[in-house]
Amino acid sequence: MPAPRRPEPSRGRAPLAVAAGVAAGWAALTSYLPVALVLGLVQLSEDAGSVTGALRAGLAGWLLGHGVPLETGAGPLGLVPLALSGLAFWRLTRAGVHTSRAIGARGGRSPRQALTAAGAVGVGYALLGALAAVLVGTAGLSVSPIRAGGTYAIFGALAALVGAARTTGVAGVLAARTPTVLRDGVRTGLVAGLLLLGAGAGAAGLAVATGGGDAADMIAAYRTGVAGQAGITLVSLAYAPNATVWSTAYLLGPGFAVGAGTAVRTSEVSVGALPAVPLLAGLPSGPADGFGAALLAVPVLAGMAAGWLLGRRLLRPAARPEPPAARPDRTELGWPALLGPAALAGPVVGLLVGLAAAASGGPLGGGRLAEIGPVPWQVAAVATAVVMAGALLGAAAAKVLDRPGRG
């Protein structure tokens, strides 16, 4: 007879301070090292570049990626590279997951434990941000440690809360308690927002590809060698999500600015002298006409596609011969249950795109380049109206074209 298995020893819980400190430190390191490497490549040339300079430049770029403005001799630098922000947010989400597991909160469904883990990660991350602000200060560059610490605390706590809520099961509890109409509206809005941003990314990529020759000439003009040019290319890629948001604002109509007194929209392109940045090689040369004007229909189509998917998903269970107790709120789907979530998708997209527009802009020094990016409230208002109309049309079409017995 096989011997009975011994029960596995229970794993001890790590102290909260230790777990949060290690998780926050690892998240900081894994998001900082790529920045230091890229900016080190940018500095490489025949007579410039050093390890110390690369590490300090990496700290400055790391701070900027979290939304901490840098004060330079030429003015404030606040244009955040959203690709770095996304990397840091993901790493901090994992920090929230690891901290929750380490303190034994996995599956506990306790909001207090989720908030405690997220708050502890935020405090540890704030200390690292304040330290980085102190270390990066030089004669020509200064960062407020207080502002850096506060920004890192909020950024770290919010990102860690996402991971902690999922690990503890709090996210599932909140989703189950959310009204069905609101839950469907948020889901539809997220789908429409992703479709809209995806269209913006495609338009931005097409524009940069069209101006690829000019972009290559700009990169070659820096004369920093292969390594330096590779670093400049990677820096441009770090701002690719910003270009995606700007392109989305262009498709919606409000457009964006690339300097004080400038405008880039479908009806007007007014720009002056621009810095030699490869990402700006894809700017349109004039107002959209012909095929370009048809791009204005893309936001409406994104809303219609999301509304159509909403209708098909809600109507499919209603068409199946399910027991009434299986889904009592979906067996008889009326117009209010369908059009309510479709209408809510508009404000969800407006909030999403408006926040993205606010995060994508910022100054590149003083003077003319003090205003770069879209106006958030304009983008949010147009996105809300356009997506709401499109989602309502798509959902209504799905119900009208639905046939009894189709499933």
Residue pairs with C-beta under 8 A, 6 or more apart in sequence:
13 102
13 103
13 104
14 102
14 103
16 99
16 103
16 116
16 117
16 120
17 120
19 98
19 99
19 102
19 103
19 117
19 120
20 95
20 99
20 117
20 120
20 121
20 123
20 124
21 124
22 98
23 94
23 95
23 96
23 98
23 99
23 102
23 121
23 124
23 160
24 92
24 95
24 121
24 124
24 125
24 128
24 156
25 124
25 128
26 91
26 95
27 88
27 91
27 92
27 94
27 95
27 121
27 125
27 156
28 91
28 125
28 128
30 91
31 62
31 65
31 84
31 87
31 88
31 91
32 58
32 59
32 62
33 58
34 84
34 87
35 58
35 61
35 62
35 65
35 84
36 54
36 55
36 57
36 58
36 59
36 61
36 62
37 54
37 58
38 61
38 231
38 234
38 235
38 238
39 54
39 57
39 58
39 60
39 61
39 231
39 235
40 49
40 51
40 53
40 54
40 57
40 58
40 231
41 227
41 228
41 230
41 231
41 234
42 57
42 224
42 228
42 231
42 232
42 235
43 49
43 50
43 53
43 54
43 57
43 228
43 231
44 224
44 225
44 227
44 228
44 231
45 223
45 224
45 225
45 228
46 225
56 135
56 136
56 138
59 132
59 135
59 136
60 70
60 136
60 141
60 143
61 81
61 84
62 84
62 88
62 132
63 70
63 129
63 132
63 133
63 136
63 143
63 148
64 70
64 77
64 78
64 79
64 80
64 81
64 84
65 80
65 81
65 84
65 85
65 87
65 88
65 238
66 80
66 85
66 88
66 129
66 148
66 151
66 152
66 155
67 78
67 80
67 85
67 151
67 155
67 359
68 129
68 133
68 143
68 147
68 148
68 151
68 152
69 76
69 77
69 78
69 143
69 147
69 362
69 363
70 76
70 77
70 78
70 141
70 142
70 143
71 77
71 141
71 142
71 143
71 144
72 140
72 141
72 365
73 140
74 365
74 366
75 363
75 365
75 366
75 367
75 370
76 363
76 365
76 366
76 370
77 362
77 363
77 364
77 365
78 362
78 363
79 239
79 242
79 361
79 362
79 363
79 364
79 372
79 373
80 242
80 359
80 360
80 362
81 235
81 238
81 239
81 242
82 238
82 239
82 241
82 242
82 245
82 359
82 360
83 237
83 238
83 239
83 240
83 241
84 238
85 359
86 241
88 155
88 159
89 155
89 159
90 159
92 121
92 125
92 155
92 156
92 159
92 160
92 163
93 159
93 160
93 162
93 163
94 163
95 121
95 125
95 156
95 159
95 160
95 163
96 117
96 118
96 121
96 159
96 160
96 161
96 162
96 163
96 164
96 165
96 167
97 163
97 164
97 166
97 167
99 117
99 120
99 121
99 160
99 164
100 106
100 113
100 114
100 117
100 163
100 164
100 167
100 168
101 167
103 113
103 116
103 117
105 113
105 114
105 116
105 117
105 164
105 167
105 168
106 167
106 168
107 167
107 168
107 169
108 168
108 169
109 168
109 169
109 170
109 172
109 173
110 168
110 170
111 170
113 164
113 168
114 161
114 164
114 165
114 167
114 168
114 170
115 161
115 164
117 160
117 164
117 168
118 157
118 158
118 160
118 161
118 164
119 157
121 156
121 157
121 160
122 152
122 153
122 154
122 155
122 156
122 157
122 158
122 160
123 153
124 156
125 152
125 153
125 155
125 156
125 157
126 149
126 150
126 152
126 153
126 156
127 149
128 152
129 148
129 149
129 151
129 152
129 153
130 145
130 146
130 148
130 149
130 152
131 145
132 143
132 148
133 143
133 144
133 145
133 147
133 148
133 149
134 145
136 143
137 143
164 170
165 171
165 174
175 183
178 186
180 329
180 337
181 337
181 340
181 341
181 344
182 341
182 344
184 310
184 314
184 340
184 341
184 344
185 340
185 341
185 342
185 343
185 344
185 345
185 348
186 344
186 348
187 310
187 341
188 306
188 307
188 309
188 310
188 341
188 342
188 344
188 345
188 348
188 391
189 306
189 344
189 345
189 346
189 347
189 348
189 349
189 352
189 387
190 348
190 352
191 305
191 306
191 309
191 310
191 345
192 302
192 303
192 305
192 306
192 307
192 345
192 348
192 349
192 387
192 390
192 391
193 348
193 349
193 352
193 353
193 387
195 302
195 305
195 306
196 248
196 251
196 252
196 298
196 299
196 302
196 349
196 353
196 383
196 387
197 244
197 245
197 248
197 353
197 356
199 248
199 251
199 298
199 299
199 302
200 244
200 245
200 246
200 247
200 248
200 249
200 250
200 251
201 244
201 247
203 247
203 250
203 251
203 295
203 298
204 240
204 243
204 244
204 246
204 247
204 282
206 282
207 247
207 282
207 283
207 284
208 215
208 243
208 278
208 279
208 281
208 282
209 282
210 282
211 281
211 282
211 283
212 281
214 281
215 278
215 279
215 281
215 282
216 278
218 276
218 277
218 278
218 281
219 229
219 232
219 233
219 278
220 229
221 276
222 228
222 229
222 232
222 276
224 231
224 232
232 278
233 278
236 277
236 278
236 279
239 279
240 279
241 360
242 360
242 361
242 373
243 279
243 282
245 353
245 356
245 357
245 359
245 360
245 373
245 374
246 256
246 264
246 360
246 373
246 374
248 353
248 356
248 379
249 255
249 256
249 353
249 357
249 374
249 379
250 256
250 264
250 265
250 266
251 266
251 295
251 296
251 298
251 299
252 299
252 353
252 379
252 382
252 383
252 386
253 265
253 266
253 267
253 296
253 382
254 265
254 374
254 375
254 378
254 379
254 382
255 263
255 264
255 265
255 266
255 268
255 374
256 264
256 265
256 361
256 372
256 373
256 374
257 263
257 264
257 371
257 372
257 373
257 374
258 264
258 271
258 274
258 280
258 283
258 372
259 271
259 272
259 274
259 368
259 369
259 371
259 372
260 367
260 368
260 369
260 370
260 371
261 270
261 272
261 368
262 270
262 271
262 272
262 371
263 269
263 270
263 271
264 270
264 271
264 283
264 284
266 287
266 288
266 292
266 293
266 295
266 296
267 287
267 288
268 287
269 283
269 284
269 285
269 286
269 287
271 283
272 368
274 280
274 283
275 364
275 369
284 292
288 295
288 296
299 382
299 383
299 386
299 387
299 390
300 386
300 389
300 390
301 390
302 387
302 390
303 345
303 346
303 349
303 386
303 387
303 388
303 389
303 390
303 391
303 393
303 394
304 390
304 391
304 393
304 394
304 397
305 390
305 394
306 345
306 387
306 390
306 391
306 394
307 342
307 345
307 390
307 391
307 392
307 393
307 394
307 395
307 396
307 397
307 398
308 394
308 395
308 397
308 398
309 394
310 338
310 341
310 342
310 345
310 391
310 394
310 395
310 398
311 338
311 342
311 394
311 395
311 396
311 397
311 398
311 399
311 402
312 398
314 330
314 333
314 337
314 338
314 341
315 333
315 338
315 398
315 399
315 402
316 407
317 327
317 330
317 331
318 330
318 331
318 332
318 333
319 402
319 404
319 405
319 406
319 407
320 407
322 331
324 331
329 337
330 337
333 399
335 399
338 395
338 396
338 398
338 399
339 392
339 395
339 396
341 395
342 388
342 391
342 392
342 394
342 395
342 396
343 388
343 391
343 392
345 387
345 388
345 391
346 383
346 384
346 385
346 386
346 387
346 388
346 389
346 391
347 384
347 388
349 383
349 384
349 387
350 380
350 381
350 383
350 384
350 387
351 380
353 379
353 380
353 383
354 376
354 377
354 379
354 380
354 383
355 376
357 373
357 374
357 375
357 376
357 379
357 380
358 376
360 373
360 374
361 371
361 372
361 373
361 374
361 376
362 372
362 373
363 369
363 370
363 371
363 372
364 370
364 372
